[in-house]
Amino acid sequence: MTKEQQVVSKPCVIVISGYVGSGKSTVVAKLSEQLGNVPTLIFDHYEKHIEWPQDMRQWIQDGADPSGIRVPKLKEDLLSLLNGRSIKYPLGDKIVSSADYIILEEPSGRERQEIREYIDLVLYVDVPQDVCVTRLVQRVLDMEVWEEKGTFADESKEDLVRQLDAVAMWITHYQKIRAMYLSGSSAVRQNADVLIDGMKSVNEITSEILNTIHEKFGNPI
């Protein structure tokens, strides 16, 4: 009997997806807290375990099918939690125990065949692309300083160079992966079970998701 066949009565797997910069991580953290600190699996935390297509350019030209991305370690950990076993999380090596709900932050929603059959609910955090890009640039700039003073004039040359280098690196990276995100996010959004307005506050988004979970699974929240 394979690991896949061993799953009988399993927890509910809830996927939070969305464009890069849509606020998925913040929503996942808040939702986990509201559900009693249930386990979360974050796609980006498995970066060292991701198996990308060998020819990325050709893969993108062919439509960037998310199933071309494999993360065996993430699948292994998901199956362990589904079967009630604890896992050692890849980031920080903390021990994570199973629960009635497992939250998966997965940019591809249920589009990756590797984990599709284990997913019960996909919620897409819908945020305009220009807002996402703005948020991403703000991440690499010390915006708290600017918002407080309205200028970077008092920043040291070293800090300014560091921030400009970070912005340049991000722009270069984004230009390389933009086609992949655009191609993939369209299908993810279209096939999601529920679209969530990502322009709402985190509390409003979380409340809406909790109501959706309650309606779908009938479990007390």
C-alpha positions in Angstrom: 0.0 0.0 0.0 1.4 3.4 -1.0 1.4 6.5 1.2 -1.3 8.0 -1.0 -3.5 5.0 -0.4 -3.1 5.2 3.4 -5.1 8.4 3.6 -8.6 7.4 5.0 -10.0 10.0 7.3 -7.9 13.1 6.8 -7.8 16.7 7.9 -9.1 19.4 5.5 -6.5 20.9 3.3 -7.1 24.6 2.6 -5.0 26.3 -0.1 -4.4 30.1 -0.1 -3.2 31.2 -3.5 -2.7 34.5 -5.3 -0.2 36.6 -7.3 3.2 37.3 -5.8 2.7 40.3 -3.4 -1.0 39.7 -2.9 -0.5 39.2 0.9 -0.9 35.4 1.0 1.6 34.9 3.8 -0.1 37.5 6.1 -3.5 35.9 5.5 -2.1 32.4 6.1 -0.6 33.4 9.4 -3.8 35.1 10.6 -6.0 32.2 9.4 -3.9 29.7 11.2 -4.1 31.7 14.4 -7.9 32.0 14.1 -8.2 28.2 13.6 -6.2 27.4 16.7 -2.6 27.6 15.3 -3.2 24.8 12.8 -0.2 23.8 10.7 0.8 25.8 7.7 3.0 24.7 4.7 4.5 27.6 2.8 5.6 26.8 -0.8 8.5 29.3 -0.6 9.9 27.7 2.5 10.6 24.6 0.4 12.8 26.5 -2.0 15.8 24.1 -1.6 13.5 21.2 -2.5 11.8 22.7 -5.6 12.5 20.8 -8.8 12.1 23.3 -11.7 11.7 22.3 -15.4 15.2 21.8 -17.0 14.5 24.2 -19.8 12.7 27.2 -18.1 12.5 29.3 -21.2 10.8 26.5 -23.2 8.6 25.7 -20.3 7.4 29.3 -20.1 6.9 29.5 -23.9 4.8 26.3 -23.7 2.4 27.9 -21.2 4.2 27.4 -17.9 2.1 24.4 -16.8 2.4 24.4 -12.9 2.6 20.6 -13.0 6.1 21.0 -14.4 7.2 22.2 -10.9 7.7 19.4 -8.4 8.3 19.6 -4.7 8.5 16.0 -3.4 9.4 17.2 0.1 6.3 19.3 0.4 4.2 16.5 -0.8 5.8 14.1 1.7 5.2 16.5 4.6 1.6 17.1 3.5 0.9 13.3 3.4 2.5 12.9 6.8 0.2 15.6 8.3 -2.8 14.0 6.5 -2.0 10.7 8.2 -1.7 12.3 11.6 2.1 12.3 11.8 4.3 15.2 12.9 6.9 16.7 10.6 10.1 18.6 10.9 9.5 21.8 9.1 12.2 22.7 6.5 12.7 26.2 7.7 14.0 26.3 11.3 13.6 22.6 11.8 10.6 23.1 14.2 8.3 20.1 14.8 4.8 20.6 13.3 1.9 18.5 14.5 -1.2 17.6 12.5 -4.7 19.1 13.1 -8.2 19.2 11.7 -7.1 21.8 9.2 -3.9 22.1 7.2 -3.2 25.5 5.5 -1.1 25.4 2.3 0.3 28.6 0.8 0.6 27.4 -2.8 0.8 29.9 -5.6 -0.4 27.3 -8.1 -3.6 26.6 -6.3 -4.7 23.1 -7.3 -3.0 23.3 -10.7 0.0 21.2 -9.7 -0.9 17.5 -10.3 1.5 16.4 -7.6 -0.8 17.5 -4.8 -4.1 18.2 -6.5 -6.0 15.2 -5.1 -5.3 16.2 -1.5 -6.7 19.7 -1.7 -10.2 20.4 -0.4 -10.6 24.1 -0.9 -8.7 26.8 -2.9 -9.1 30.5 -2.1 -7.5 33.0 -4.4 -6.5 36.4 -2.8 -7.4 38.7 -5.7 -5.3 41.9 -5.9 -4.6 44.0 -9.0 -1.2 43.3 -10.4 0.0 47.0 -10.1 -0.8 46.9 -6.4 1.2 43.7 -6.0 4.2 45.1 -7.8 4.0 48.3 -5.7 4.0 46.2 -2.5 7.0 44.2 -3.7 9.0 47.3 -4.3 8.0 48.6 -0.9 9.3 45.4 0.7 12.9 46.1 -0.4 12.8 49.8 0.4 12.9 51.2 3.9 9.5 52.8 3.5 9.1 53.4 7.2 11.8 56.0 7.0 10.3 57.7 4.0 6.8 57.7 5.4 8.0 59.2 8.6 10.3 61.9 7.1 9.1 62.2 3.5 12.7 61.8 2.3 15.7 59.5 2.3 18.0 62.5 2.7 19.3 61.5 6.1 20.1 57.9 5.1 23.7 57.0 4.8 25.2 56.4 1.4 25.7 52.7 2.4 22.0 52.3 3.2 20.9 54.0 0.0 23.2 51.8 -2.1 21.9 48.7 -0.3 18.3 49.6 -1.0 18.9 50.5 -4.6 20.8 47.3 -5.1 17.9 45.4 -3.6 15.4 47.1 -5.9 17.6 46.5 -9.0 18.0 42.8 -8.1 14.2 42.5 -7.6 13.4 44.2 -10.9 15.8 42.0 -12.7 14.4 38.9 -11.1 10.8 40.0 -11.7 11.5 40.6 -15.4 12.7 37.0 -15.7 9.7 35.4 -14.0 6.9 37.8 -15.0 5.7 35.7 -17.9 5.6 32.6 -15.6 3.5 34.4 -13.0 1.1 35.9 -15.6 0.6 32.6 -17.4 0.1 30.6 -14.2 -2.0 33.0 -12.2 -4.7 33.2 -14.8 -5.6 29.5 -14.5 -5.2 29.5 -10.7 -7.6 32.4 -10.4 -10.1 30.8 -12.8 -10.1 27.4 -11.1 -10.2 28.6 -7.5 -13.2 27.7 -5.5 -13.5 31.2 -4.0 -12.2 34.6 -5.0 -11.3 36.8 -2.0 -11.0 40.6 -2.4 -7.4 41.1 -1.4 -7.9 44.9 -1.0 -9.9 44.4 2.1 -8.2 44.3 5.6 -6.6 41.2 6.8 -9.3 40.8 9.5 -12.0 41.2 6.9 -10.3 38.6 4.6 -9.9 36.2 7.4 -13.5 36.5 8.5 -14.7 35.8 5.0 -12.5 32.7 4.7 -13.7 31.4 8.1 -17.3 31.8 7.0 -16.5 29.9 3.7 -14.8 27.1 5.7 -17.8 26.9 8.0 -20.2 26.7 5.1 -18.2 24.1 3.2 -17.2 21.8 6.0 -19.9 22.5 8.6 -17.4 22.5 11.4 -17.5 25.0 14.2 -15.0 27.8 13.8 
